[in-house]
Amino acid sequence: MSDFCVILCTCPNMSVARDIAYRAVKSQLAACVNIVPGVVSVYMWEGTVQQDQECQVIVKTKKSVEKELRESMFELHSYDLPEWVVLDISHASEDYADWIRKSVK
């Protein structure tokens, strides 16, 4: 098991997603953040099926900074209940893993 993880978080628009991505990378809490625009989310909220267009943020980082990263991202997030899904990376190429190690504090 590695110290690396991928975090998924949807954002209401590109502006929020970009702010989150830039802060995460600049503060060395993430090695890379992918922003996938045009995600259509269908979900249950307050007893009603909702549908929204969102951006999916995919964060590559280390588990050791996950709590600090979550706090930082949620400061910028506008949702009452932001998505926060942490996926363990069981294997990454050695070169990619080294790059994450060097990029994240």
A tleap script that builds the chain and sets N, CA, C and O, in Angstrom:
source leaprc.protein.ff14SB
mol = sequence {
  NMET SER ASP PHE CYS VAL ILE LEU CYS THR
  CYS PRO ASN MET SER VAL ALA ARG ASP ILE
  ALA TYR ARG ALA VAL LYS SER GLN LEU ALA
  ALA CYS VAL ASN ILE VAL PRO GLY VAL VAL
  SER VAL TYR MET TRP GLU GLY THR VAL GLN
  GLN ASP GLN GLU CYS GLN VAL ILE VAL LYS
  THR LYS LYS SER VAL GLU LYS GLU LEU ARG
  GLU SER MET PHE GLU LEU HIE SER TYR ASP
  LEU PRO GLU TRP VAL VAL LEU ASP ILE SER
  HIE ALA SER GLU ASP TYR ALA ASP TRP ILE
  ARG LYS SER VAL CLYS
}
set mol.1.N position { 0.855 -1.183 0.000 }
set mol.1.CA position { 0.000 0.000 0.000 }
set mol.1.C position { 0.894 1.237 0.000 }
set mol.1.O position { 1.889 1.301 0.723 }
set mol.2.N position { 0.534 2.193 -0.801 }
set mol.2.CA position { 1.337 3.402 -0.906 }
set mol.2.C position { 0.734 4.529 -0.077 }
set mol.2.O position { -0.364 4.404 0.463 }
set mol.3.N position { 1.467 5.619 0.011 }
set mol.3.CA position { 0.995 6.815 0.705 }
set mol.3.C position { 0.216 7.719 -0.252 }
set mol.3.O position { -0.139 8.839 0.117 }
set mol.4.N position { -0.053 7.259 -1.460 }
set mol.4.CA position { -0.687 8.103 -2.463 }
set mol.4.C position { -2.179 7.855 -2.553 }
set mol.4.O position { -2.662 6.762 -2.256 }
set mol.5.N position { -2.910 8.898 -2.972 }
set mol.5.CA position { -4.344 8.757 -3.172 }
set mol.5.C position { -4.815 9.716 -4.253 }
set mol.5.O position { -4.124 10.668 -4.617 }
set mol.6.N position { -6.001 9.438 -4.751 }
set mol.6.CA position { -6.706 10.301 -5.687 }
set mol.6.C position { -7.966 10.744 -4.978 }
set mol.6.O position { -8.679 9.930 -4.392 }
set mol.7.N position { -8.238 12.036 -5.033 }
set mol.7.CA position { -9.421 12.579 -4.372 }
set mol.7.C position { -10.348 13.138 -5.439 }
set mol.7.O position { -9.919 13.866 -6.335 }
set mol.8.N position { -11.623 12.787 -5.332 }
set mol.8.CA position { -12.654 13.283 -6.233 }
set mol.8.C position { -13.508 14.314 -5.515 }
set mol.8.O position { -13.926 14.113 -4.375 }
set mol.9.N position { -13.758 15.414 -6.198 }
set mol.9.CA position { -14.591 16.467 -5.629 }
set mol.9.C position { -15.258 17.216 -6.783 }
set mol.9.O position { -14.571 17.704 -7.680 }
set mol.10.N position { -16.580 17.308 -6.768 }
set mol.10.CA position { -17.255 18.080 -7.804 }
set mol.10.C position { -17.353 19.533 -7.367 }
set mol.10.O position { -17.429 19.839 -6.177 }
set mol.11.N position { -17.350 20.417 -8.352 }
set mol.11.CA position { -17.433 21.860 -8.114 }
set mol.11.C position { -18.552 22.443 -8.970 }
set mol.11.O position { -18.873 21.893 -10.023 }
set mol.12.N position { -19.146 23.543 -8.534 }
set mol.12.CA position { -20.282 24.101 -9.262 }
set mol.12.C position { -19.919 24.725 -10.611 }
set mol.12.O position { -20.764 24.829 -11.500 }
set mol.13.N position { -18.645 25.143 -10.759 }
set mol.13.CA position { -18.253 25.795 -12.008 }
set mol.13.C position { -16.728 25.795 -12.135 }
set mol.13.O position { -16.009 25.404 -11.215 }
set mol.14.N position { -16.263 26.240 -13.288 }
set mol.14.CA position { -14.829 26.240 -13.585 }
set mol.14.C position { -14.065 27.194 -12.671 }
set mol.14.O position { -12.928 26.908 -12.297 }
set mol.15.N position { -14.660 28.303 -12.311 }
set mol.15.CA position { -13.983 29.280 -11.465 }
set mol.15.C position { -13.628 28.687 -10.102 }
set mol.15.O position { -12.494 28.825 -9.642 }
set mol.16.N position { -14.578 28.038 -9.463 }
set mol.16.CA position { -14.328 27.411 -8.156 }
set mol.16.C position { -13.319 26.277 -8.314 }
set mol.16.O position { -12.407 26.135 -7.499 }
set mol.17.N position { -13.478 25.479 -9.351 }
set mol.17.CA position { -12.556 24.360 -9.586 }
set mol.17.C position { -11.128 24.862 -9.784 }
set mol.17.O position { -10.188 24.283 -9.239 }
set mol.18.N position { -10.958 25.933 -10.558 }
set mol.18.CA position { -9.624 26.501 -10.791 }
set mol.18.C position { -9.018 27.051 -9.512 }
set mol.18.O position { -7.837 26.837 -9.238 }
set mol.19.N position { -9.825 27.762 -8.725 }
set mol.19.CA position { -9.324 28.300 -7.456 }
set mol.19.C position { -8.837 27.182 -6.548 }
set mol.19.O position { -7.771 27.285 -5.942 }
set mol.20.N position { -9.611 26.127 -6.456 }
set mol.20.CA position { -9.246 24.974 -5.629 }
set mol.20.C position { -7.967 24.328 -6.161 }
set mol.20.O position { -7.059 24.013 -5.391 }
set mol.21.N position { -7.901 24.134 -7.467 }
set mol.21.CA position { -6.727 23.483 -8.073 }
set mol.21.C position { -5.462 24.299 -7.857 }
set mol.21.O position { -4.438 23.755 -7.442 }
set mol.22.N position { -5.519 25.600 -8.135 }
set mol.22.CA position { -4.326 26.435 -7.996 }
set mol.22.C position { -3.847 26.488 -6.546 }
set mol.22.O position { -2.648 26.403 -6.284 }
set mol.23.N position { -4.779 26.628 -5.608 }
set mol.23.CA position { -4.373 26.672 -4.202 }
set mol.23.C position { -3.738 25.357 -3.777 }
set mol.23.O position { -2.718 25.355 -3.087 }
set mol.24.N position { -4.328 24.242 -4.181 }
set mol.24.CA position { -3.817 22.925 -3.789 }
set mol.24.C position { -2.401 22.691 -4.307 }
set mol.24.O position { -1.542 22.197 -3.576 }
set mol.25.N position { -2.162 23.045 -5.564 }
set mol.25.CA position { -0.838 22.825 -6.155 }
set mol.25.C position { 0.171 23.831 -5.606 }
set mol.25.O position { 1.290 23.459 -5.254 }
set mol.26.N position { -0.220 25.098 -5.533 }
set mol.26.CA position { 0.705 26.128 -5.053 }
set mol.26.C position { 1.146 25.883 -3.612 }
set mol.26.O position { 2.299 26.133 -3.263 }
set mol.27.N position { 0.231 25.395 -2.778 }
set mol.27.CA position { 0.565 25.137 -1.376 }
set mol.27.C position { 1.192 23.763 -1.173 }
set mol.27.O position { 1.405 23.341 -0.036 }
set mol.28.N position { 1.485 23.071 -2.252 }
set mol.28.CA position { 2.119 21.745 -2.251 }
set mol.28.C position { 1.285 20.699 -1.515 }
set mol.28.O position { 1.824 19.792 -0.880 }
set mol.29.N position { -0.036 20.839 -1.610 }
set mol.29.CA position { -0.940 19.830 -1.061 }
set mol.29.C position { -1.380 18.836 -2.127 }
set mol.29.O position { -1.986 17.809 -1.820 }
set mol.30.N position { -1.072 19.147 -3.374 }
set mol.30.CA position { -1.374 18.245 -4.486 }
set mol.30.C position { -0.272 18.359 -5.529 }
set mol.30.O position { 0.285 19.434 -5.755 }
set mol.31.N position { 0.028 17.234 -6.156 }
set mol.31.CA position { 0.998 17.244 -7.249 }
set mol.31.C position { 0.326 17.705 -8.535 }
set mol.31.O position { 0.943 18.375 -9.362 }
set mol.32.N position { -0.927 17.344 -8.693 }
set mol.32.CA position { -1.663 17.655 -9.916 }
set mol.32.C position { -3.154 17.640 -9.608 }
set mol.32.O position { -3.629 16.833 -8.810 }
set mol.33.N position { -3.877 18.538 -10.247 }
set mol.33.CA position { -5.340 18.543 -10.165 }
set mol.33.C position { -5.878 18.609 -11.588 }
set mol.33.O position { -5.587 19.548 -12.330 }
set mol.34.N position { -6.656 17.617 -11.958 }
set mol.34.CA position { -7.343 17.635 -13.252 }
set mol.34.C position { -8.726 18.231 -13.045 }
set mol.34.O position { -9.397 17.929 -12.058 }
set mol.35.N position { -9.147 19.071 -13.970 }
set mol.35.CA position { -10.489 19.640 -13.934 }
set mol.35.C position { -11.218 19.148 -15.179 }
set mol.35.O position { -10.804 19.422 -16.305 }
set mol.36.N position { -12.295 18.427 -14.964 }
set mol.36.CA position { -13.087 17.883 -16.061 }
set mol.36.C position { -14.398 18.670 -16.122 }
set mol.36.O position { -15.277 18.469 -15.283 }
set mol.37.N position { -14.538 19.567 -17.107 }
set mol.37.CA position { -15.765 20.356 -17.207 }
set mol.37.C position { -16.905 19.543 -17.823 }
set mol.37.O position { -16.688 18.496 -18.432 }
set mol.38.N position { -18.108 20.051 -17.647 }
set mol.38.CA position { -19.252 19.459 -18.332 }
set mol.38.C position { -19.776 18.170 -17.751 }
set mol.38.O position { -20.466 17.421 -18.443 }
set mol.39.N position { -19.467 17.886 -16.491 }
set mol.39.CA position { -19.988 16.686 -15.836 }
set mol.39.C position { -21.443 16.951 -15.464 }
set mol.39.O position { -21.747 17.970 -14.844 }
set mol.40.N position { -22.339 16.052 -15.833 }
set mol.40.CA position { -23.733 16.170 -15.436 }
set mol.40.C position { -23.948 15.241 -14.244 }
set mol.40.O position { -23.739 14.031 -14.340 }
set mol.41.N position { -24.367 15.820 -13.126 }
set mol.41.CA position { -24.601 15.044 -11.912 }
set mol.41.C position { -26.098 14.969 -11.640 }
set mol.41.O position { -26.787 15.989 -11.631 }
set mol.42.N position { -26.590 13.770 -11.420 }
set mol.42.CA position { -27.975 13.532 -11.024 }
set mol.42.C position { -27.902 12.939 -9.629 }
set mol.42.O position { -27.246 11.919 -9.417 }
set mol.43.N position { -28.574 13.574 -8.677 }
set mol.43.CA position { -28.432 13.175 -7.276 }
set mol.43.C position { -29.685 13.535 -6.487 }
set mol.43.O position { -30.499 14.350 -6.923 }
set mol.44.N position { -29.825 12.913 -5.318 }
set mol.44.CA position { -30.933 13.203 -4.416 }
set mol.44.C position { -30.479 14.255 -3.424 }
set mol.44.O position { -29.446 14.098 -2.774 }
set mol.45.N position { -31.247 15.330 -3.306 }
set mol.45.CA position { -30.929 16.375 -2.336 }
set mol.45.C position { -32.229 16.897 -1.746 }
set mol.45.O position { -33.108 17.371 -2.466 }
set mol.46.N position { -32.339 16.804 -0.428 }
set mol.46.CA position { -33.504 17.272 0.321 }
set mol.46.C position { -34.794 16.700 -0.248 }
set mol.46.O position { -35.786 17.408 -0.417 }
set mol.47.N position { -34.759 15.392 -0.544 }
set mol.47.CA position { -35.949 14.666 -0.968 }
set mol.47.C position { -36.338 14.818 -2.424 }
set mol.47.O position { -37.386 14.319 -2.834 }
set mol.48.N position { -35.523 15.494 -3.214 }
set mol.48.CA position { -35.832 15.730 -4.626 }
set mol.48.C position { -34.644 15.326 -5.490 }
set mol.48.O position { -33.488 15.560 -5.138 }
set mol.49.N position { -34.955 14.714 -6.625 }
set mol.49.CA position { -33.905 14.392 -7.581 }
set mol.49.C position { -33.482 15.695 -8.262 }
set mol.49.O position { -34.314 16.425 -8.802 }
set mol.50.N position { -32.200 15.970 -8.228 }
set mol.50.CA position { -31.626 17.183 -8.807 }
set mol.50.C position { -30.723 16.813 -9.979 }
set mol.50.O position { -30.238 15.686 -10.074 }
set mol.51.N position { -30.510 17.762 -10.851 }
set mol.51.CA position { -29.543 17.590 -11.938 }
set mol.51.C position { -28.811 18.904 -12.120 }
set mol.51.O position { -29.430 19.961 -12.245 }
set mol.52.N position { -27.486 18.832 -12.135 }
set mol.52.CA position { -26.662 20.026 -12.306 }
set mol.52.C position { -25.483 19.723 -13.210 }
set mol.52.O position { -25.019 18.586 -13.301 }
set mol.53.N position { -25.013 20.755 -13.868 }
set mol.53.CA position { -23.776 20.672 -14.627 }
set mol.53.C position { -22.660 21.130 -13.689 }
set mol.53.O position { -22.752 22.197 -13.083 }
set mol.54.N position { -21.613 20.325 -13.573 }
set mol.54.CA position { -20.528 20.599 -12.638 }
set mol.54.C position { -19.189 20.355 -13.311 }
set mol.54.O position { -19.120 19.933 -14.466 }
set mol.55.N position { -18.136 20.627 -12.570 }
set mol.55.CA position { -16.775 20.254 -12.951 }
set mol.55.C position { -16.306 19.197 -11.959 }
set mol.55.O position { -16.503 19.342 -10.753 }
set mol.56.N position { -15.691 18.146 -12.460 }
set mol.56.CA position { -15.119 17.122 -11.590 }
set mol.56.C position { -13.651 17.448 -11.376 }
set mol.56.O position { -12.896 17.616 -12.334 }
set mol.57.N position { -13.255 17.535 -10.129 }
set mol.57.CA position { -11.865 17.780 -9.782 }
set mol.57.C position { -11.255 16.444 -9.352 }
set mol.57.O position { -11.811 15.735 -8.513 }
set mol.58.N position { -10.112 16.118 -9.938 }
set mol.58.CA position { -9.396 14.879 -9.634 }
set mol.58.C position { -8.015 15.279 -9.129 }
set mol.58.O position { -7.208 15.844 -9.867 }
set mol.59.N position { -7.758 14.977 -7.859 }
set mol.59.CA position { -6.550 15.449 -7.187 }
set mol.59.C position { -5.609 14.280 -6.919 }
set mol.59.O position { -6.017 13.267 -6.350 }
set mol.60.N position { -4.349 14.421 -7.330 }
set mol.60.CA position { -3.325 13.421 -7.021 }
set mol.60.C position { -2.456 13.959 -5.898 }
set mol.60.O position { -1.854 15.025 -6.019 }
set mol.61.N position { -2.397 13.204 -4.794 }
set mol.61.CA position { -1.714 13.704 -3.608 }
set mol.61.C position { -1.233 12.559 -2.727 }
set mol.61.O position { -1.242 11.394 -3.126 }
set mol.62.N position { -0.813 12.923 -1.521 }
set mol.62.CA position { -0.384 11.945 -0.519 }
set mol.62.C position { -1.419 11.901 0.602 }
set mol.62.O position { -1.993 12.925 0.973 }
set mol.63.N position { -1.648 10.705 1.133 }
set mol.63.CA position { -2.611 10.540 2.222 }
set mol.63.C position { -2.242 11.386 3.433 }
set mol.63.O position { -3.119 11.820 4.180 }
set mol.64.N position { -0.969 11.618 3.628 }
set mol.64.CA position { -0.509 12.347 4.816 }
set mol.64.C position { -0.974 13.803 4.841 }
set mol.64.O position { -0.960 14.423 5.904 }
set mol.65.N position { -1.386 14.371 3.698 }
set mol.65.CA position { -1.850 15.763 3.665 }
set mol.65.C position { -3.354 15.862 3.396 }
set mol.65.O position { -3.873 16.957 3.183 }
set mol.66.N position { -4.046 14.739 3.405 }
set mol.66.CA position { -5.465 14.708 3.039 }
set mol.66.C position { -6.312 15.633 3.919 }
set mol.66.O position { -7.148 16.369 3.394 }
set mol.67.N position { -6.122 15.614 5.212 }
set mol.67.CA position { -6.933 16.454 6.102 }
set mol.67.C position { -6.688 17.943 5.828 }
set mol.67.O position { -7.634 18.725 5.744 }
set mol.68.N position { -5.427 18.325 5.691 }
set mol.68.CA position { -5.098 19.720 5.411 }
set mol.68.C position { -5.647 20.150 4.048 }
set mol.68.O position { -6.139 21.268 3.894 }
set mol.69.N position { -5.559 19.265 3.072 }
set mol.69.CA position { -6.089 19.548 1.744 }
set mol.69.C position { -7.600 19.730 1.788 }
set mol.69.O position { -8.130 20.660 1.179 }
set mol.70.N position { -8.290 18.863 2.493 }
set mol.70.CA position { -9.757 18.971 2.618 }
set mol.70.C position { -10.146 20.308 3.224 }
set mol.70.O position { -11.040 20.983 2.713 }
set mol.71.N position { -9.485 20.700 4.314 }
set mol.71.CA position { -9.794 21.982 4.950 }
set mol.71.C position { -9.561 23.141 3.990 }
set mol.71.O position { -10.374 24.064 3.924 }
set mol.72.N position { -8.472 23.103 3.255 }
set mol.72.CA position { -8.151 24.161 2.302 }
set mol.72.C position { -9.180 24.226 1.172 }
set mol.72.O position { -9.637 25.307 0.803 }
set mol.73.N position { -9.538 23.068 0.631 }
set mol.73.CA position { -10.490 23.039 -0.473 }
set mol.73.C position { -11.880 23.478 -0.020 }
set mol.73.O position { -12.571 24.195 -0.745 }
set mol.74.N position { -12.291 23.055 1.165 }
set mol.74.CA position { -13.629 23.394 1.635 }
set mol.74.C position { -13.762 24.878 1.962 }
set mol.74.O position { -14.873 25.407 1.945 }
set mol.75.N position { -12.658 25.562 2.258 }
set mol.75.CA position { -12.714 27.014 2.457 }
set mol.75.C position { -13.174 27.720 1.186 }
set mol.75.O position { -13.860 28.740 1.252 }
set mol.76.N position { -12.798 27.180 0.033 }
set mol.76.CA position { -13.127 27.796 -1.248 }
set mol.76.C position { -14.416 27.252 -1.857 }
set mol.76.O position { -14.951 27.837 -2.799 }
set mol.77.N position { -14.909 26.151 -1.333 }
set mol.77.CA position { -16.054 25.456 -1.930 }
set mol.77.C position { -17.357 26.111 -1.495 }
set mol.77.O position { -17.488 26.550 -0.353 }
set mol.78.N position { -18.320 26.176 -2.410 }
set mol.78.CA position { -19.589 26.842 -2.115 }
set mol.78.C position { -20.721 25.885 -1.731 }
set mol.78.O position { -21.788 26.336 -1.316 }
set mol.79.N position { -20.507 24.587 -1.862 }
set mol.79.CA position { -21.572 23.630 -1.543 }
set mol.79.C position { -21.718 23.439 -0.035 }
set mol.79.O position { -20.749 23.548 0.716 }
set mol.80.N position { -22.952 23.150 0.393 }
set mol.80.CA position { -23.204 22.789 1.789 }
set mol.80.C position { -22.532 21.463 2.129 }
set mol.80.O position { -22.037 21.276 3.241 }
set mol.81.N position { -22.518 20.552 1.171 }
set mol.81.CA position { -21.952 19.217 1.372 }
set mol.81.C position { -21.110 18.840 0.154 }
set mol.81.O position { -21.590 18.137 -0.736 }
set mol.82.N position { -19.854 19.303 0.107 }
set mol.82.CA position { -19.006 18.976 -1.042 }
set mol.82.C position { -18.687 17.481 -1.108 }
set mol.82.O position { -18.535 16.813 -0.085 }
set mol.83.N position { -18.592 16.987 -2.322 }
set mol.83.CA position { -18.132 15.610 -2.514 }
set mol.83.C position { -16.687 15.526 -2.030 }
set mol.83.O position { -15.879 16.413 -2.303 }
set mol.84.N position { -16.373 14.457 -1.312 }
set mol.84.CA position { -14.997 14.203 -0.876 }
set mol.84.C position { -14.811 12.698 -0.830 }
set mol.84.O position { -15.149 12.048 0.159 }
set mol.85.N position { -14.271 12.151 -1.906 }
set mol.85.CA position { -14.053 10.717 -2.016 }
set mol.85.C position { -12.556 10.489 -2.192 }
set mol.85.O position { -11.945 11.013 -3.123 }
set mol.86.N position { -11.972 9.707 -1.292 }
set mol.86.CA position { -10.542 9.428 -1.318 }
set mol.86.C position { -10.347 7.986 -1.790 }
set mol.86.O position { -10.851 7.044 -1.180 }
set mol.87.N position { -9.606 7.839 -2.883 }
set mol.87.CA position { -9.317 6.521 -3.442 }
set mol.87.C position { -7.836 6.210 -3.253 }
set mol.87.O position { -6.968 6.964 -3.694 }
set mol.88.N position { -7.565 5.105 -2.599 }
set mol.88.CA position { -6.179 4.693 -2.413 }
set mol.88.C position { -5.561 4.288 -3.745 }
set mol.88.O position { -6.207 3.654 -4.580 }
set mol.89.N position { -4.323 4.658 -3.925 }
set mol.89.CA position { -3.563 4.196 -5.080 }
set mol.89.C position { -2.719 3.023 -4.597 }
set mol.89.O position { -1.801 3.199 -3.796 }
set mol.90.N position { -3.028 1.842 -5.081 }
set mol.90.CA position { -2.271 0.674 -4.639 }
set mol.90.C position { -0.957 0.543 -5.396 }
set mol.90.O position { -0.017 -0.097 -4.925 }
set mol.91.N position { -0.902 1.156 -6.577 }
set mol.91.CA position { 0.326 1.079 -7.359 }
set mol.91.C position { 0.383 2.271 -8.317 }
set mol.91.O position { -0.620 2.662 -8.913 }
set mol.92.N position { 1.562 2.823 -8.442 }
set mol.92.CA position { 1.829 3.865 -9.442 }
set mol.92.C position { 3.217 3.581 -9.987 }
set mol.92.O position { 4.053 2.993 -9.301 }
set mol.93.N position { 3.457 3.997 -11.211 }
set mol.93.CA position { 4.799 3.790 -11.747 }
set mol.93.C position { 5.794 4.512 -10.832 }
set mol.93.O position { 5.461 5.526 -10.219 }
set mol.94.N position { 6.978 3.993 -10.749 }
set mol.94.CA position { 7.979 4.555 -9.828 }
set mol.94.C position { 8.297 6.010 -10.161 }
set mol.94.O position { 8.449 6.831 -9.256 }
set mol.95.N position { 8.396 6.335 -11.435 }
set mol.95.CA position { 8.676 7.718 -11.828 }
set mol.95.C position { 7.542 8.656 -11.420 }
set mol.95.O position { 7.782 9.759 -10.928 }
set mol.96.N position { 6.311 8.208 -11.628 }
set mol.96.CA position { 5.151 9.034 -11.252 }
set mol.96.C position { 5.089 9.192 -9.735 }
set mol.96.O position { 4.824 10.284 -9.232 }
set mol.97.N position { 5.331 8.111 -9.013 }
set mol.97.CA position { 5.331 8.160 -7.549 }
set mol.97.C position { 6.412 9.115 -7.035 }
set mol.97.O position { 6.170 9.881 -6.102 }
set mol.98.N position { 7.588 9.071 -7.635 }
set mol.98.CA position { 8.661 9.993 -7.246 }
set mol.98.C position { 8.257 11.440 -7.475 }
set mol.98.O position { 8.552 12.312 -6.657 }
set mol.99.N position { 7.588 11.690 -8.576 }
set mol.99.CA position { 7.130 13.052 -8.886 }
set mol.99.C position { 6.122 13.528 -7.850 }
set mol.99.O position { 6.191 14.678 -7.415 }
set mol.100.N position { 5.192 12.678 -7.446 }
set mol.100.CA position { 4.232 13.051 -6.398 }
set mol.100.C position { 4.975 13.327 -5.099 }
set mol.100.O position { 4.711 14.329 -4.435 }
set mol.101.N position { 5.910 12.440 -4.727 }
set mol.101.CA position { 6.687 12.625 -3.496 }
set mol.101.C position { 7.389 13.990 -3.475 }
set mol.101.O position { 7.395 14.677 -2.454 }
set mol.102.N position { 7.968 14.367 -4.596 }
set mol.102.CA position { 8.713 15.626 -4.687 }
set mol.102.C position { 7.796 16.840 -4.745 }
set mol.102.O position { 8.189 17.931 -4.331 }
set mol.103.N position { 6.589 16.666 -5.250 }
set mol.103.CA position { 5.678 17.792 -5.462 }
set mol.103.C position { 4.817 18.119 -4.254 }
set mol.103.O position { 4.367 19.254 -4.099 }
set mol.104.N position { 4.586 17.135 -3.398 }
set mol.104.CA position { 3.701 17.318 -2.240 }
set mol.104.C position { 4.535 17.332 -0.977 }
set mol.104.O position { 5.407 16.486 -0.776 }
set mol.105.N position { 4.250 18.317 -0.122 }
set mol.105.CA position { 5.051 18.426 1.098 }
set mol.105.C position { 4.875 17.252 2.032 }
set mol.105.O position { 5.490 17.214 3.098 }
savepdb mol mol.pdb
quit
